[in-house]
Amino acid sequence: MKKKKIAFLKEQLHLHFDDVFEKSLINEIAKNGIYATYENKDILIDIGTETTHIPLIINGLVKISRDDSHEHEILLYYLEEGDTCAISFINCIHRSKSMFRATAEEKIECIMLPVNIIEEWMVKYKTWRVFIIDSYHNRLEEMLSVIKELAFFKLESRLYKYLANQVKFKHSNDLLITHQEIATDFNTSRVVISRILKTLQEDGKIKLDRRKIHVEIL
């Protein structure tokens, strides 16, 4: 059974990370990693919990968020195929509790990596160091972008960019998402979101349906 598990993980790793990690590292990931699946809205990592593993995303989309001082959720960024949560790795190294929440936005497949092993890889494998540093850099840029948008952009512009990013991540111009789900990500009311969506529709940027939003990429 263990040999089958290792062979399966090797196959997945060669498929998604063959140009990222060297063969010996792929072998170690397959040996030590745990294959896991999560359904839509499942929580992989929660705020205040001790992080013992970090996910290496094979398929699917994961939302990373945190709570403000009033316990309202704030969207920070997304993880998709080929990503990992480098910030969670930093929490692991310092043995600190997670400040972020990782939630599956759709069914996902991932390899959960134990922190005690991946610390060793930082010294042992250059490709792993580069992967973690690049991931951390990319996530930091995305969070700075969120801060900039909160400070300078109107909600209408932020909402359209949010929808455009959803199209990119989900590879479809038709988004099966409710006004309430968007309102939760923006920490505002459904009424406000519905009003802005109607404005975007009048501007020809989106088309609203009862169960979906069609986004016109301009």
Contacts in CASP RR format, 6 or more apart in sequence:
PFRMAT RR
TARGET T0000
AUTHOR 0000-0000-0000
METHOD contacts of the structure
MODEL  1
MKKKKIAFLKEQLHLHFDDVFEKSLINEIAKNGIYATYENKDILIDIGTE
TTHIPLIINGLVKISRDDSHEHEILLYYLEEGDTCAISFINCIHRSKSMF
RATAEEKIECIMLPVNIIEEWMVKYKTWRVFIIDSYHNRLEEMLSVIKEL
AFFKLESRLYKYLANQVKFKHSNDLLITHQEIATDFNTSRVVISRILKTL
QEDGKIKLDRRKIHVEIL
5 35 0 8 1.000
6 30 0 8 1.000
6 31 0 8 1.000
7 30 0 8 1.000
8 35 0 8 1.000
9 29 0 8 1.000
9 30 0 8 1.000
9 33 0 8 1.000
9 35 0 8 1.000
9 111 0 8 1.000
10 26 0 8 1.000
10 27 0 8 1.000
10 30 0 8 1.000
12 35 0 8 1.000
12 58 0 8 1.000
12 109 0 8 1.000
12 111 0 8 1.000
13 21 0 8 1.000
13 26 0 8 1.000
13 29 0 8 1.000
13 30 0 8 1.000
13 111 0 8 1.000
14 26 0 8 1.000
16 58 0 8 1.000
16 81 0 8 1.000
16 82 0 8 1.000
17 26 0 8 1.000
17 56 0 8 1.000
17 82 0 8 1.000
18 26 0 8 1.000
20 82 0 8 1.000
20 127 0 8 1.000
20 131 0 8 1.000
21 29 0 8 1.000
21 125 0 8 1.000
21 127 0 8 1.000
21 128 0 8 1.000
21 131 0 8 1.000
22 125 0 8 1.000
22 127 0 8 1.000
24 125 0 8 1.000
25 121 0 8 1.000
25 125 0 8 1.000
25 127 0 8 1.000
25 128 0 8 1.000
28 117 0 8 1.000
28 121 0 8 1.000
29 56 0 8 1.000
29 111 0 8 1.000
29 113 0 8 1.000
32 113 0 8 1.000
32 114 0 8 1.000
32 117 0 8 1.000
33 111 0 8 1.000
33 112 0 8 1.000
33 113 0 8 1.000
33 114 0 8 1.000
34 53 0 8 1.000
34 111 0 8 1.000
34 112 0 8 1.000
34 113 0 8 1.000
34 114 0 8 1.000
35 109 0 8 1.000
35 110 0 8 1.000
35 111 0 8 1.000
35 112 0 8 1.000
36 55 0 8 1.000
36 109 0 8 1.000
36 110 0 8 1.000
36 111 0 8 1.000
36 112 0 8 1.000
37 107 0 8 1.000
37 108 0 8 1.000
37 109 0 8 1.000
37 110 0 8 1.000
38 44 0 8 1.000
38 104 0 8 1.000
38 107 0 8 1.000
38 108 0 8 1.000
38 110 0 8 1.000
39 104 0 8 1.000
39 107 0 8 1.000
40 104 0 8 1.000
40 105 0 8 1.000
40 106 0 8 1.000
40 107 0 8 1.000
41 103 0 8 1.000
41 104 0 8 1.000
42 103 0 8 1.000
42 104 0 8 1.000
43 101 0 8 1.000
43 102 0 8 1.000
43 103 0 8 1.000
43 104 0 8 1.000
44 55 0 8 1.000
44 62 0 8 1.000
44 102 0 8 1.000
44 103 0 8 1.000
44 104 0 8 1.000
44 110 0 8 1.000
45 51 0 8 1.000
45 55 0 8 1.000
45 85 0 8 1.000
45 88 0 8 1.000
45 98 0 8 1.000
45 100 0 8 1.000
45 101 0 8 1.000
45 102 0 8 1.000
46 98 0 8 1.000
46 101 0 8 1.000
46 102 0 8 1.000
47 66 0 8 1.000
47 67 0 8 1.000
47 97 0 8 1.000
47 98 0 8 1.000
47 99 0 8 1.000
47 100 0 8 1.000
47 101 0 8 1.000
48 97 0 8 1.000
48 98 0 8 1.000
48 99 0 8 1.000
49 97 0 8 1.000
49 98 0 8 1.000
50 95 0 8 1.000
50 97 0 8 1.000
50 98 0 8 1.000
51 88 0 8 1.000
51 91 0 8 1.000
51 92 0 8 1.000
51 97 0 8 1.000
51 98 0 8 1.000
51 115 0 8 1.000
52 92 0 8 1.000
52 114 0 8 1.000
52 115 0 8 1.000
53 112 0 8 1.000
53 113 0 8 1.000
53 114 0 8 1.000
53 115 0 8 1.000
54 84 0 8 1.000
54 85 0 8 1.000
54 88 0 8 1.000
54 89 0 8 1.000
54 92 0 8 1.000
54 112 0 8 1.000
54 113 0 8 1.000
54 115 0 8 1.000
54 118 0 8 1.000
55 62 0 8 1.000
55 79 0 8 1.000
55 84 0 8 1.000
55 85 0 8 1.000
55 102 0 8 1.000
55 110 0 8 1.000
55 111 0 8 1.000
55 112 0 8 1.000
55 113 0 8 1.000
56 82 0 8 1.000
56 84 0 8 1.000
56 110 0 8 1.000
56 111 0 8 1.000
56 112 0 8 1.000
56 113 0 8 1.000
57 79 0 8 1.000
57 80 0 8 1.000
57 81 0 8 1.000
57 82 0 8 1.000
57 83 0 8 1.000
57 84 0 8 1.000
57 108 0 8 1.000
57 109 0 8 1.000
57 110 0 8 1.000
58 81 0 8 1.000
58 82 0 8 1.000
58 108 0 8 1.000
58 109 0 8 1.000
58 110 0 8 1.000
58 111 0 8 1.000
59 81 0 8 1.000
59 108 0 8 1.000
59 109 0 8 1.000
60 80 0 8 1.000
60 81 0 8 1.000
60 104 0 8 1.000
60 105 0 8 1.000
60 106 0 8 1.000
60 107 0 8 1.000
60 108 0 8 1.000
60 109 0 8 1.000
61 78 0 8 1.000
61 79 0 8 1.000
61 80 0 8 1.000
61 104 0 8 1.000
61 105 0 8 1.000
61 106 0 8 1.000
61 108 0 8 1.000
61 169 0 8 1.000
61 170 0 8 1.000
62 78 0 8 1.000
62 79 0 8 1.000
62 80 0 8 1.000
62 83 0 8 1.000
62 85 0 8 1.000
62 102 0 8 1.000
62 103 0 8 1.000
62 104 0 8 1.000
62 105 0 8 1.000
62 108 0 8 1.000
63 75 0 8 1.000
63 78 0 8 1.000
63 102 0 8 1.000
63 103 0 8 1.000
63 104 0 8 1.000
63 105 0 8 1.000
63 185 0 8 1.000
64 75 0 8 1.000
64 76 0 8 1.000
64 77 0 8 1.000
64 78 0 8 1.000
64 79 0 8 1.000
64 85 0 8 1.000
64 87 0 8 1.000
64 100 0 8 1.000
64 101 0 8 1.000
64 102 0 8 1.000
64 139 0 8 1.000
65 73 0 8 1.000
65 74 0 8 1.000
65 75 0 8 1.000
65 76 0 8 1.000
65 100 0 8 1.000
65 101 0 8 1.000
65 103 0 8 1.000
65 185 0 8 1.000
66 73 0 8 1.000
66 74 0 8 1.000
66 76 0 8 1.000
66 99 0 8 1.000
66 100 0 8 1.000
66 101 0 8 1.000
67 73 0 8 1.000
67 74 0 8 1.000
67 101 0 8 1.000
68 74 0 8 1.000
68 187 0 8 1.000
72 187 0 8 1.000
73 101 0 8 1.000
73 184 0 8 1.000
73 185 0 8 1.000
73 187 0 8 1.000
74 146 0 8 1.000
74 187 0 8 1.000
75 146 0 8 1.000
75 162 0 8 1.000
75 185 0 8 1.000
75 186 0 8 1.000
76 100 0 8 1.000
76 139 0 8 1.000
76 142 0 8 1.000
76 143 0 8 1.000
76 146 0 8 1.000
77 139 0 8 1.000
77 142 0 8 1.000
77 143 0 8 1.000
77 146 0 8 1.000
78 105 0 8 1.000
78 165 0 8 1.000
78 169 0 8 1.000
79 85 0 8 1.000
79 102 0 8 1.000
80 169 0 8 1.000
83 135 0 8 1.000
84 113 0 8 1.000
84 131 0 8 1.000
84 132 0 8 1.000
84 135 0 8 1.000
85 100 0 8 1.000
85 102 0 8 1.000
85 135 0 8 1.000
85 139 0 8 1.000
86 132 0 8 1.000
86 133 0 8 1.000
86 135 0 8 1.000
86 136 0 8 1.000
86 139 0 8 1.000
87 100 0 8 1.000
87 136 0 8 1.000
87 139 0 8 1.000
88 98 0 8 1.000
88 100 0 8 1.000
88 102 0 8 1.000
89 115 0 8 1.000
89 118 0 8 1.000
89 132 0 8 1.000
89 136 0 8 1.000
90 136 0 8 1.000
91 97 0 8 1.000
91 98 0 8 1.000
91 99 0 8 1.000
92 115 0 8 1.000
92 118 0 8 1.000
92 119 0 8 1.000
93 115 0 8 1.000
93 119 0 8 1.000
105 169 0 8 1.000
106 170 0 8 1.000
118 128 0 8 1.000
121 128 0 8 1.000
122 128 0 8 1.000
122 129 0 8 1.000
122 132 0 8 1.000
149 157 0 8 1.000
149 158 0 8 1.000
149 161 0 8 1.000
150 158 0 8 1.000
153 161 0 8 1.000
155 186 0 8 1.000
155 188 0 8 1.000
155 192 0 8 1.000
155 196 0 8 1.000
156 196 0 8 1.000
156 199 0 8 1.000
156 200 0 8 1.000
158 186 0 8 1.000
159 182 0 8 1.000
159 186 0 8 1.000
159 193 0 8 1.000
159 196 0 8 1.000
159 197 0 8 1.000
159 200 0 8 1.000
160 200 0 8 1.000
160 205 0 8 1.000
160 206 0 8 1.000
162 182 0 8 1.000
162 185 0 8 1.000
162 186 0 8 1.000
163 175 0 8 1.000
163 200 0 8 1.000
163 206 0 8 1.000
163 213 0 8 1.000
163 215 0 8 1.000
164 215 0 8 1.000
164 217 0 8 1.000
166 175 0 8 1.000
166 177 0 8 1.000
166 215 0 8 1.000
167 173 0 8 1.000
167 175 0 8 1.000
167 215 0 8 1.000
167 217 0 8 1.000
173 214 0 8 1.000
173 215 0 8 1.000
173 216 0 8 1.000
173 217 0 8 1.000
174 212 0 8 1.000
174 213 0 8 1.000
174 214 0 8 1.000
174 215 0 8 1.000
175 212 0 8 1.000
175 213 0 8 1.000
175 214 0 8 1.000
175 215 0 8 1.000
176 211 0 8 1.000
176 212 0 8 1.000
177 212 0 8 1.000
177 213 0 8 1.000
179 190 0 8 1.000
179 193 0 8 1.000
179 194 0 8 1.000
179 197 0 8 1.000
180 190 0 8 1.000
180 193 0 8 1.000
182 193 0 8 1.000
182 197 0 8 1.000
183 189 0 8 1.000
183 190 0 8 1.000
183 192 0 8 1.000
183 193 0 8 1.000
186 193 0 8 1.000
197 206 0 8 1.000
197 208 0 8 1.000
197 213 0 8 1.000
198 208 0 8 1.000
200 206 0 8 1.000
201 207 0 8 1.000
201 208 0 8 1.000
204 216 0 8 1.000
205 215 0 8 1.000
205 216 0 8 1.000
205 218 0 8 1.000
206 213 0 8 1.000
206 214 0 8 1.000
206 215 0 8 1.000
206 216 0 8 1.000
207 213 0 8 1.000
207 214 0 8 1.000
207 216 0 8 1.000
208 214 0 8 1.000
END
